[in-house]
Structure formats: structure tokens, C-alpha cells
Amino acid sequence: MKTDNPLTDPIEIKIALIRANVLQSKIARKLGVSKVIVTNVIKGRRTSMRVRKAIARAVGRRVEELWPSGPLKKAA
């Protein structure tokens, strides 16, 4: 997959997962979390570096390409 432009929109991340033939539920099972957690990380409602890394790995990108906003902040 090309890595010349960041996938910063949740829809683009979901499309990249579809193109990679990876379901959010598969990532969730592998990490031992719920699919809702994976969805919320994609949508930016929740932060988890472990989930972000799994998503980035699944679509062949670096975490910074999917979430370029910088370091994670603590969830409120």
C-alpha cells in the first residue's frame, strides 16, 4: 500500500482496513478487547497505543501516518 499521504480521517482508516481485508473484530480478538474499543480508537474517541499499532500494522502504515497529531494524551 502507498504511504505517501496520511490516513487521518476515520473513514479512510476503515477503507484501508477493508482493502487490507482485515476486520475490526479480528483486531479486537487478537488484542483481547471489544470491537467497540477498536472503533473508538479509529474515531479518535479513545486512545490506546497498542490498538493504534495493531491497526497501523494491519494496513501497512506507521501509527504517525494514521494519527499524526502527536503523542497520546491521557483519556479523561
PyMOL Python script that loads the backbone (N, CA, C, O; Angstrom):
from pymol import cmd

cmd.read_pdbstr("""\
ATOM      1  N   MET A   1       0.837  -1.180   0.000  1.00  0.00           N
ATOM      2  CA  MET A   1       0.000   0.000   0.000  1.00  0.00           C
ATOM      3  C   MET A   1       0.881   1.242   0.000  1.00  0.00           C
ATOM      4  O   MET A   1       1.914   1.267   0.669  1.00  0.00           O
ATOM      5  N   LYS A   2       0.485   2.270  -0.741  1.00  0.00           N
ATOM      6  CA  LYS A   2       1.243   3.509  -0.788  1.00  0.00           C
ATOM      7  C   LYS A   2       1.241   4.178   0.571  1.00  0.00           C
ATOM      8  O   LYS A   2       0.274   4.070   1.325  1.00  0.00           O
ATOM      9  N   THR A   3       2.323   4.866   0.880  1.00  0.00           N
ATOM     10  CA  THR A   3       2.412   5.572   2.149  1.00  0.00           C
ATOM     11  C   THR A   3       2.722   7.045   1.945  1.00  0.00           C
ATOM     12  O   THR A   3       3.331   7.670   2.813  1.00  0.00           O
ATOM     13  N   ASP A   4       2.312   7.616   0.806  1.00  0.00           N
ATOM     14  CA  ASP A   4       2.667   8.994   0.510  1.00  0.00           C
ATOM     15  C   ASP A   4       1.703  10.014   1.093  1.00  0.00           C
ATOM     16  O   ASP A   4       2.036  11.199   1.107  1.00  0.00           O
ATOM     17  N   ASN A   5       0.541   9.629   1.569  1.00  0.00           N
ATOM     18  CA  ASN A   5      -0.350  10.580   2.199  1.00  0.00           C
ATOM     19  C   ASN A   5      -0.948   9.965   3.461  1.00  0.00           C
ATOM     20  O   ASN A   5      -1.236   8.770   3.508  1.00  0.00           O
ATOM     21  N   PRO A   6      -1.130  10.807   4.489  1.00  0.00           N
ATOM     22  CA  PRO A   6      -1.637  10.258   5.747  1.00  0.00           C
ATOM     23  C   PRO A   6      -3.117   9.906   5.658  1.00  0.00           C
ATOM     24  O   PRO A   6      -3.881  10.558   4.946  1.00  0.00           O
ATOM     25  N   LEU A   7      -3.507   8.871   6.386  1.00  0.00           N
ATOM     26  CA  LEU A   7      -4.909   8.494   6.502  1.00  0.00           C
ATOM     27  C   LEU A   7      -5.400   9.047   7.828  1.00  0.00           C
ATOM     28  O   LEU A   7      -5.434   8.328   8.826  1.00  0.00           O
ATOM     29  N   THR A   8      -5.776  10.301   7.848  1.00  0.00           N
ATOM     30  CA  THR A   8      -6.122  10.927   9.111  1.00  0.00           C
ATOM     31  C   THR A   8      -7.613  10.901   9.406  1.00  0.00           C
ATOM     32  O   THR A   8      -8.019  11.192  10.531  1.00  0.00           O
ATOM     33  N   ASP A   9      -8.427  10.564   8.438  1.00  0.00           N
ATOM     34  CA  ASP A   9      -9.867  10.528   8.621  1.00  0.00           C
ATOM     35  C   ASP A   9     -10.293   9.113   9.004  1.00  0.00           C
ATOM     36  O   ASP A   9      -9.821   8.146   8.406  1.00  0.00           O
ATOM     37  N   PRO A  10     -11.177   8.977   9.994  1.00  0.00           N
ATOM     38  CA  PRO A  10     -11.620   7.631  10.383  1.00  0.00           C
ATOM     39  C   PRO A  10     -12.189   6.812   9.228  1.00  0.00           C
ATOM     40  O   PRO A  10     -11.992   5.598   9.178  1.00  0.00           O
ATOM     41  N   ILE A  11     -12.882   7.453   8.312  1.00  0.00           N
ATOM     42  CA  ILE A  11     -13.436   6.742   7.153  1.00  0.00           C
ATOM     43  C   ILE A  11     -12.299   6.175   6.304  1.00  0.00           C
ATOM     44  O   ILE A  11     -12.393   5.048   5.817  1.00  0.00           O
ATOM     45  N   GLU A  12     -11.222   6.952   6.124  1.00  0.00           N
ATOM     46  CA  GLU A  12     -10.087   6.482   5.330  1.00  0.00           C
ATOM     47  C   GLU A  12      -9.403   5.295   6.015  1.00  0.00           C
ATOM     48  O   GLU A  12      -8.937   4.374   5.343  1.00  0.00           O
ATOM     49  N   ILE A  13      -9.344   5.317   7.334  1.00  0.00           N
ATOM     50  CA  ILE A  13      -8.751   4.198   8.063  1.00  0.00           C
ATOM     51  C   ILE A  13      -9.619   2.955   7.889  1.00  0.00           C
ATOM     52  O   ILE A  13      -9.100   1.861   7.668  1.00  0.00           O
ATOM     53  N   LYS A  14     -10.925   3.118   7.985  1.00  0.00           N
ATOM     54  CA  LYS A  14     -11.831   1.980   7.789  1.00  0.00           C
ATOM     55  C   LYS A  14     -11.711   1.422   6.373  1.00  0.00           C
ATOM     56  O   LYS A  14     -11.708   0.205   6.184  1.00  0.00           O
ATOM     57  N   ILE A  15     -11.612   2.294   5.391  1.00  0.00           N
ATOM     58  CA  ILE A  15     -11.441   1.855   3.997  1.00  0.00           C
ATOM     59  C   ILE A  15     -10.128   1.092   3.845  1.00  0.00           C
ATOM     60  O   ILE A  15     -10.076   0.064   3.170  1.00  0.00           O
ATOM     61  N   ALA A  16      -9.068   1.600   4.476  1.00  0.00           N
ATOM     62  CA  ALA A  16      -7.778   0.919   4.401  1.00  0.00           C
ATOM     63  C   ALA A  16      -7.869  -0.478   5.019  1.00  0.00           C
ATOM     64  O   ALA A  16      -7.265  -1.419   4.504  1.00  0.00           O
ATOM     65  N   LEU A  17      -8.613  -0.623   6.109  1.00  0.00           N
ATOM     66  CA  LEU A  17      -8.801  -1.942   6.719  1.00  0.00           C
ATOM     67  C   LEU A  17      -9.556  -2.867   5.777  1.00  0.00           C
ATOM     68  O   LEU A  17      -9.213  -4.042   5.650  1.00  0.00           O
ATOM     69  N   ILE A  18     -10.580  -2.346   5.117  1.00  0.00           N
ATOM     70  CA  ILE A  18     -11.347  -3.153   4.155  1.00  0.00           C
ATOM     71  C   ILE A  18     -10.443  -3.597   3.020  1.00  0.00           C
ATOM     72  O   ILE A  18     -10.460  -4.763   2.625  1.00  0.00           O
ATOM     73  N   ARG A  19      -9.656  -2.674   2.497  1.00  0.00           N
ATOM     74  CA  ARG A  19      -8.743  -3.012   1.392  1.00  0.00           C
ATOM     75  C   ARG A  19      -7.708  -4.039   1.814  1.00  0.00           C
ATOM     76  O   ARG A  19      -7.267  -4.855   1.005  1.00  0.00           O
ATOM     77  N   ALA A  20      -7.324  -3.997   3.076  1.00  0.00           N
ATOM     78  CA  ALA A  20      -6.354  -4.973   3.597  1.00  0.00           C
ATOM     79  C   ALA A  20      -7.039  -6.273   4.001  1.00  0.00           C
ATOM     80  O   ALA A  20      -6.385  -7.221   4.436  1.00  0.00           O
ATOM     81  N   ASN A  21      -8.361  -6.309   3.853  1.00  0.00           N
ATOM     82  CA  ASN A  21      -9.158  -7.496   4.189  1.00  0.00           C
ATOM     83  C   ASN A  21      -9.021  -7.866   5.667  1.00  0.00           C
ATOM     84  O   ASN A  21      -8.892  -9.036   6.026  1.00  0.00           O
ATOM     85  N   VAL A  22      -9.053  -6.831   6.513  1.00  0.00           N
ATOM     86  CA  VAL A  22      -8.934  -7.021   7.958  1.00  0.00           C
ATOM     87  C   VAL A  22     -10.175  -6.434   8.627  1.00  0.00           C
ATOM     88  O   VAL A  22     -10.522  -5.272   8.414  1.00  0.00           O
ATOM     89  N   LEU A  23     -10.825  -7.246   9.427  1.00  0.00           N
ATOM     90  CA  LEU A  23     -11.988  -6.785  10.168  1.00  0.00           C
ATOM     91  C   LEU A  23     -11.564  -6.183  11.510  1.00  0.00           C
ATOM     92  O   LEU A  23     -10.607  -6.634  12.139  1.00  0.00           O
ATOM     93  N   GLN A  24     -12.302  -5.153  11.932  1.00  0.00           N
ATOM     94  CA  GLN A  24     -12.039  -4.570  13.240  1.00  0.00           C
ATOM     95  C   GLN A  24     -12.198  -5.628  14.334  1.00  0.00           C
ATOM     96  O   GLN A  24     -11.462  -5.624  15.320  1.00  0.00           O
ATOM     97  N   SER A  25     -13.152  -6.521  14.156  1.00  0.00           N
ATOM     98  CA  SER A  25     -13.383  -7.566  15.150  1.00  0.00           C
ATOM     99  C   SER A  25     -12.174  -8.513  15.253  1.00  0.00           C
ATOM    100  O   SER A  25     -11.896  -9.039  16.331  1.00  0.00           O
ATOM    101  N   LYS A  26     -11.458  -8.732  14.147  1.00  0.00           N
ATOM    102  CA  LYS A  26     -10.267  -9.582  14.173  1.00  0.00           C
ATOM    103  C   LYS A  26      -9.164  -8.909  15.000  1.00  0.00           C
ATOM    104  O   LYS A  26      -8.488  -9.562  15.794  1.00  0.00           O
ATOM    105  N   ILE A  27      -8.995  -7.614  14.807  1.00  0.00           N
ATOM    106  CA  ILE A  27      -8.006  -6.865  15.600  1.00  0.00           C
ATOM    107  C   ILE A  27      -8.390  -6.934  17.074  1.00  0.00           C
ATOM    108  O   ILE A  27      -7.543  -7.166  17.936  1.00  0.00           O
ATOM    109  N   ALA A  28      -9.672  -6.729  17.354  1.00  0.00           N
ATOM    110  CA  ALA A  28     -10.153  -6.756  18.737  1.00  0.00           C
ATOM    111  C   ALA A  28      -9.882  -8.108  19.389  1.00  0.00           C
ATOM    112  O   ALA A  28      -9.385  -8.169  20.514  1.00  0.00           O
ATOM    113  N   ARG A  29     -10.210  -9.193  18.683  1.00  0.00           N
ATOM    114  CA  ARG A  29      -9.974 -10.537  19.229  1.00  0.00           C
ATOM    115  C   ARG A  29      -8.496 -10.774  19.502  1.00  0.00           C
ATOM    116  O   ARG A  29      -8.122 -11.312  20.543  1.00  0.00           O
ATOM    117  N   LYS A  30      -7.671 -10.368  18.561  1.00  0.00           N
ATOM    118  CA  LYS A  30      -6.228 -10.576  18.707  1.00  0.00           C
ATOM    119  C   LYS A  30      -5.680  -9.837  19.934  1.00  0.00           C
ATOM    120  O   LYS A  30      -4.768 -10.323  20.603  1.00  0.00           O
ATOM    121  N   LEU A  31      -6.243  -8.670  20.219  1.00  0.00           N
ATOM    122  CA  LEU A  31      -5.755  -7.861  21.338  1.00  0.00           C
ATOM    123  C   LEU A  31      -6.498  -8.132  22.644  1.00  0.00           C
ATOM    124  O   LEU A  31      -6.087  -7.673  23.709  1.00  0.00           O
ATOM    125  N   GLY A  32      -7.599  -8.885  22.550  1.00  0.00           N
ATOM    126  CA  GLY A  32      -8.378  -9.161  23.753  1.00  0.00           C
ATOM    127  C   GLY A  32      -9.197  -7.981  24.232  1.00  0.00           C
ATOM    128  O   GLY A  32      -9.417  -7.808  25.431  1.00  0.00           O
ATOM    129  N   VAL A  33      -9.652  -7.159  23.276  1.00  0.00           N
ATOM    130  CA  VAL A  33     -10.508  -6.017  23.598  1.00  0.00           C
ATOM    131  C   VAL A  33     -11.795  -6.138  22.783  1.00  0.00           C
ATOM    132  O   VAL A  33     -11.900  -6.995  21.906  1.00  0.00           O
ATOM    133  N   SER A  34     -12.760  -5.288  23.073  1.00  0.00           N
ATOM    134  CA  SER A  34     -14.002  -5.326  22.309  1.00  0.00           C
ATOM    135  C   SER A  34     -13.844  -4.577  20.986  1.00  0.00           C
ATOM    136  O   SER A  34     -12.957  -3.739  20.829  1.00  0.00           O
ATOM    137  N   LYS A  35     -14.717  -4.898  20.049  1.00  0.00           N
ATOM    138  CA  LYS A  35     -14.722  -4.204  18.758  1.00  0.00           C
ATOM    139  C   LYS A  35     -15.023  -2.713  18.965  1.00  0.00           C
ATOM    140  O   LYS A  35     -14.542  -1.863  18.215  1.00  0.00           O
ATOM    141  N   VAL A  36     -15.815  -2.414  19.980  1.00  0.00           N
ATOM    142  CA  VAL A  36     -16.153  -1.016  20.281  1.00  0.00           C
ATOM    143  C   VAL A  36     -14.891  -0.224  20.616  1.00  0.00           C
ATOM    144  O   VAL A  36     -14.766   0.937  20.227  1.00  0.00           O
ATOM    145  N   ILE A  37     -13.966  -0.841  21.329  1.00  0.00           N
ATOM    146  CA  ILE A  37     -12.697  -0.178  21.653  1.00  0.00           C
ATOM    147  C   ILE A  37     -11.947   0.151  20.367  1.00  0.00           C
ATOM    148  O   ILE A  37     -11.462   1.270  20.202  1.00  0.00           O
ATOM    149  N   VAL A  38     -11.848  -0.808  19.465  1.00  0.00           N
ATOM    150  CA  VAL A  38     -11.139  -0.586  18.191  1.00  0.00           C
ATOM    151  C   VAL A  38     -11.830   0.533  17.412  1.00  0.00           C
ATOM    152  O   VAL A  38     -11.161   1.427  16.894  1.00  0.00           O
ATOM    153  N   THR A  39     -13.153   0.494  17.324  1.00  0.00           N
ATOM    154  CA  THR A  39     -13.911   1.528  16.618  1.00  0.00           C
ATOM    155  C   THR A  39     -13.664   2.898  17.243  1.00  0.00           C
ATOM    156  O   THR A  39     -13.457   3.880  16.529  1.00  0.00           O
ATOM    157  N   ASN A  40     -13.684   2.967  18.563  1.00  0.00           N
ATOM    158  CA  ASN A  40     -13.475   4.251  19.241  1.00  0.00           C
ATOM    159  C   ASN A  40     -12.061   4.787  19.049  1.00  0.00           C
ATOM    160  O   ASN A  40     -11.865   6.001  18.991  1.00  0.00           O
ATOM    161  N   VAL A  41     -11.087   3.913  18.952  1.00  0.00           N
ATOM    162  CA  VAL A  41      -9.714   4.357  18.667  1.00  0.00           C
ATOM    163  C   VAL A  41      -9.660   4.920  17.249  1.00  0.00           C
ATOM    164  O   VAL A  41      -9.063   5.973  17.026  1.00  0.00           O
ATOM    165  N   ILE A  42     -10.271   4.238  16.300  1.00  0.00           N
ATOM    166  CA  ILE A  42     -10.289   4.725  14.916  1.00  0.00           C
ATOM    167  C   ILE A  42     -10.948   6.097  14.839  1.00  0.00           C
ATOM    168  O   ILE A  42     -10.465   6.984  14.136  1.00  0.00           O
ATOM    169  N   LYS A  43     -12.044   6.269  15.558  1.00  0.00           N
ATOM    170  CA  LYS A  43     -12.791   7.529  15.521  1.00  0.00           C
ATOM    171  C   LYS A  43     -12.179   8.622  16.390  1.00  0.00           C
ATOM    172  O   LYS A  43     -12.647   9.761  16.382  1.00  0.00           O
ATOM    173  N   GLY A  44     -11.135   8.277  17.140  1.00  0.00           N
ATOM    174  CA  GLY A  44     -10.478   9.276  17.983  1.00  0.00           C
ATOM    175  C   GLY A  44     -11.185   9.520  19.306  1.00  0.00           C
ATOM    176  O   GLY A  44     -10.842  10.463  20.019  1.00  0.00           O
ATOM    177  N   ARG A  45     -12.147   8.706  19.642  1.00  0.00           N
ATOM    178  CA  ARG A  45     -12.874   8.848  20.912  1.00  0.00           C
ATOM    179  C   ARG A  45     -12.113   8.242  22.076  1.00  0.00           C
ATOM    180  O   ARG A  45     -12.408   8.525  23.237  1.00  0.00           O
ATOM    181  N   ARG A  46     -11.144   7.415  21.765  1.00  0.00           N
ATOM    182  CA  ARG A  46     -10.361   6.714  22.779  1.00  0.00           C
ATOM    183  C   ARG A  46      -8.928   6.616  22.282  1.00  0.00           C
ATOM    184  O   ARG A  46      -8.687   6.557  21.076  1.00  0.00           O
ATOM    185  N   THR A  47      -7.983   6.601  23.200  1.00  0.00           N
ATOM    186  CA  THR A  47      -6.585   6.469  22.807  1.00  0.00           C
ATOM    187  C   THR A  47      -6.009   5.194  23.394  1.00  0.00           C
ATOM    188  O   THR A  47      -6.206   4.890  24.571  1.00  0.00           O
ATOM    189  N   SER A  48      -5.309   4.467  22.574  1.00  0.00           N
ATOM    190  CA  SER A  48      -4.616   3.259  23.001  1.00  0.00           C
ATOM    191  C   SER A  48      -3.509   2.999  21.990  1.00  0.00           C
ATOM    192  O   SER A  48      -3.775   2.664  20.835  1.00  0.00           O
ATOM    193  N   MET A  49      -2.280   3.156  22.428  1.00  0.00           N
ATOM    194  CA  MET A  49      -1.168   2.945  21.513  1.00  0.00           C
ATOM    195  C   MET A  49      -1.134   1.502  21.028  1.00  0.00           C
ATOM    196  O   MET A  49      -0.785   1.246  19.876  1.00  0.00           O
ATOM    197  N   ARG A  50      -1.487   0.566  21.884  1.00  0.00           N
ATOM    198  CA  ARG A  50      -1.486  -0.845  21.494  1.00  0.00           C
ATOM    199  C   ARG A  50      -2.485  -1.093  20.363  1.00  0.00           C
ATOM    200  O   ARG A  50      -2.172  -1.803  19.407  1.00  0.00           O
ATOM    201  N   VAL A  51      -3.678  -0.519  20.465  1.00  0.00           N
ATOM    202  CA  VAL A  51      -4.687  -0.684  19.412  1.00  0.00           C
ATOM    203  C   VAL A  51      -4.259   0.078  18.167  1.00  0.00           C
ATOM    204  O   VAL A  51      -4.402  -0.429  17.054  1.00  0.00           O
ATOM    205  N   ARG A  52      -3.739   1.285  18.336  1.00  0.00           N
ATOM    206  CA  ARG A  52      -3.266   2.058  17.180  1.00  0.00           C
ATOM    207  C   ARG A  52      -2.194   1.289  16.415  1.00  0.00           C
ATOM    208  O   ARG A  52      -2.225   1.237  15.186  1.00  0.00           O
ATOM    209  N   LYS A  53      -1.249   0.696  17.133  1.00  0.00           N
ATOM    210  CA  LYS A  53      -0.178  -0.067  16.472  1.00  0.00           C
ATOM    211  C   LYS A  53      -0.739  -1.248  15.700  1.00  0.00           C
ATOM    212  O   LYS A  53      -0.286  -1.538  14.593  1.00  0.00           O
ATOM    213  N   ALA A  54      -1.717  -1.928  16.271  1.00  0.00           N
ATOM    214  CA  ALA A  54      -2.320  -3.086  15.594  1.00  0.00           C
ATOM    215  C   ALA A  54      -3.044  -2.655  14.317  1.00  0.00           C
ATOM    216  O   ALA A  54      -2.956  -3.332  13.293  1.00  0.00           O
ATOM    217  N   ILE A  55      -3.752  -1.543  14.380  1.00  0.00           N
ATOM    218  CA  ILE A  55      -4.455  -1.028  13.196  1.00  0.00           C
ATOM    219  C   ILE A  55      -3.440  -0.620  12.134  1.00  0.00           C
ATOM    220  O   ILE A  55      -3.582  -0.973  10.963  1.00  0.00           O
ATOM    221  N   ALA A  56      -2.424   0.118  12.543  1.00  0.00           N
ATOM    222  CA  ALA A  56      -1.401   0.572  11.588  1.00  0.00           C
ATOM    223  C   ALA A  56      -0.707  -0.615  10.931  1.00  0.00           C
ATOM    224  O   ALA A  56      -0.485  -0.620   9.720  1.00  0.00           O
ATOM    225  N   ARG A  57      -0.367  -1.618  11.732  1.00  0.00           N
ATOM    226  CA  ARG A  57       0.273  -2.825  11.198  1.00  0.00           C
ATOM    227  C   ARG A  57      -0.642  -3.506  10.184  1.00  0.00           C
ATOM    228  O   ARG A  57      -0.182  -3.976   9.144  1.00  0.00           O
ATOM    229  N   ALA A  58      -1.930  -3.558  10.488  1.00  0.00           N
ATOM    230  CA  ALA A  58      -2.895  -4.234   9.618  1.00  0.00           C
ATOM    231  C   ALA A  58      -3.019  -3.569   8.255  1.00  0.00           C
ATOM    232  O   ALA A  58      -3.276  -4.241   7.256  1.00  0.00           O
ATOM    233  N   VAL A  59      -2.837  -2.245   8.207  1.00  0.00           N
ATOM    234  CA  VAL A  59      -2.980  -1.539   6.928  1.00  0.00           C
ATOM    235  C   VAL A  59      -1.629  -1.176   6.312  1.00  0.00           C
ATOM    236  O   VAL A  59      -1.576  -0.504   5.282  1.00  0.00           O
ATOM    237  N   GLY A  60      -0.544  -1.616   6.937  1.00  0.00           N
ATOM    238  CA  GLY A  60       0.779  -1.373   6.365  1.00  0.00           C
ATOM    239  C   GLY A  60       1.246   0.061   6.461  1.00  0.00           C
ATOM    240  O   GLY A  60       1.948   0.552   5.577  1.00  0.00           O
ATOM    241  N   ARG A  61       0.864   0.727   7.517  1.00  0.00           N
ATOM    242  CA  ARG A  61       1.264   2.121   7.744  1.00  0.00           C
ATOM    243  C   ARG A  61       1.906   2.274   9.109  1.00  0.00           C
ATOM    244  O   ARG A  61       1.842   1.376   9.948  1.00  0.00           O
ATOM    245  N   ARG A  62       2.533   3.436   9.319  1.00  0.00           N
ATOM    246  CA  ARG A  62       3.050   3.783  10.633  1.00  0.00           C
ATOM    247  C   ARG A  62       1.932   4.464  11.427  1.00  0.00           C
ATOM    248  O   ARG A  62       1.038   5.076  10.842  1.00  0.00           O
ATOM    249  N   VAL A  63       1.982   4.360  12.725  1.00  0.00           N
ATOM    250  CA  VAL A  63       0.971   4.994  13.582  1.00  0.00           C
ATOM    251  C   VAL A  63       0.889   6.486  13.282  1.00  0.00           C
ATOM    252  O   VAL A  63      -0.205   7.049  13.241  1.00  0.00           O
ATOM    253  N   GLU A  64       2.022   7.124  13.074  1.00  0.00           N
ATOM    254  CA  GLU A  64       2.063   8.567  12.827  1.00  0.00           C
ATOM    255  C   GLU A  64       1.336   8.960  11.535  1.00  0.00           C
ATOM    256  O   GLU A  64       0.882  10.096  11.395  1.00  0.00           O
ATOM    257  N   GLU A  65       1.231   8.031  10.607  1.00  0.00           N
ATOM    258  CA  GLU A  65       0.515   8.310   9.361  1.00  0.00           C
ATOM    259  C   GLU A  65      -0.992   8.289   9.572  1.00  0.00           C
ATOM    260  O   GLU A  65      -1.731   8.989   8.880  1.00  0.00           O
ATOM    261  N   LEU A  66      -1.442   7.493  10.517  1.00  0.00           N
ATOM    262  CA  LEU A  66      -2.876   7.401  10.783  1.00  0.00           C
ATOM    263  C   LEU A  66      -3.331   8.439  11.801  1.00  0.00           C
ATOM    264  O   LEU A  66      -4.431   8.983  11.698  1.00  0.00           O
ATOM    265  N   TRP A  67      -2.486   8.704  12.774  1.00  0.00           N
ATOM    266  CA  TRP A  67      -2.791   9.676  13.827  1.00  0.00           C
ATOM    267  C   TRP A  67      -1.601  10.627  13.971  1.00  0.00           C
ATOM    268  O   TRP A  67      -0.805  10.476  14.897  1.00  0.00           O
ATOM    269  N   PRO A  68      -1.468  11.601  13.073  1.00  0.00           N
ATOM    270  CA  PRO A  68      -0.287  12.473  13.077  1.00  0.00           C
ATOM    271  C   PRO A  68      -0.318  13.574  14.128  1.00  0.00           C
ATOM    272  O   PRO A  68       0.574  14.422  14.156  1.00  0.00           O
ATOM    273  N   SER A  69      -1.319  13.576  14.983  1.00  0.00           N
ATOM    274  CA  SER A  69      -1.489  14.667  15.933  1.00  0.00           C
ATOM    275  C   SER A  69      -0.465  14.693  17.060  1.00  0.00           C
ATOM    276  O   SER A  69      -0.477  15.607  17.884  1.00  0.00           O
ATOM    277  N   GLY A  70       0.404  13.721  17.103  1.00  0.00           N
ATOM    278  CA  GLY A  70       1.445  13.744  18.126  1.00  0.00           C
ATOM    279  C   GLY A  70       1.231  12.691  19.181  1.00  0.00           C
ATOM    280  O   GLY A  70       0.484  11.733  18.980  1.00  0.00           O
ATOM    281  N   PRO A  71       1.897  12.874  20.319  1.00  0.00           N
ATOM    282  CA  PRO A  71       1.834  11.867  21.374  1.00  0.00           C
ATOM    283  C   PRO A  71       0.428  11.707  21.948  1.00  0.00           C
ATOM    284  O   PRO A  71      -0.395  12.621  21.885  1.00  0.00           O
ATOM    285  N   LEU A  72       0.182  10.554  22.496  1.00  0.00           N
ATOM    286  CA  LEU A  72      -1.121  10.288  23.107  1.00  0.00           C
ATOM    287  C   LEU A  72      -1.293  11.131  24.365  1.00  0.00           C
ATOM    288  O   LEU A  72      -0.354  11.354  25.129  1.00  0.00           O
ATOM    289  N   LYS A  73      -2.510  11.585  24.546  1.00  0.00           N
ATOM    290  CA  LYS A  73      -2.862  12.280  25.784  1.00  0.00           C
ATOM    291  C   LYS A  73      -3.644  11.304  26.638  1.00  0.00           C
ATOM    292  O   LYS A  73      -4.279  10.384  26.122  1.00  0.00           O
ATOM    293  N   LYS A  74      -3.598  11.504  27.930  1.00  0.00           N
ATOM    294  CA  LYS A  74      -4.353  10.624  28.820  1.00  0.00           C
ATOM    295  C   LYS A  74      -5.833  10.808  28.568  1.00  0.00           C
ATOM    296  O   LYS A  74      -6.317  11.927  28.399  1.00  0.00           O
ATOM    297  N   ALA A  75      -6.545   9.694  28.546  1.00  0.00           N
ATOM    298  CA  ALA A  75      -8.006   9.752  28.371  1.00  0.00           C
ATOM    299  C   ALA A  75      -8.633  10.327  29.627  1.00  0.00           C
ATOM    300  O   ALA A  75      -8.197  10.040  30.742  1.00  0.00           O
ATOM    301  N   ALA A  76      -9.652  11.134  29.437  1.00  0.00           N
ATOM    302  CA  ALA A  76     -10.327  11.777  30.570  1.00  0.00           C
ATOM    303  C   ALA A  76     -11.216  10.800  31.300  1.00  0.00           C
ATOM    304  O   ALA A  76     -11.862  11.167  32.282  1.00  0.00           O
TER     305      ALA A  76
END
""", "prot")
cmd.dss("prot")
cmd.show_as("cartoon", "prot")
cmd.util.cbc("prot")
cmd.orient("prot")
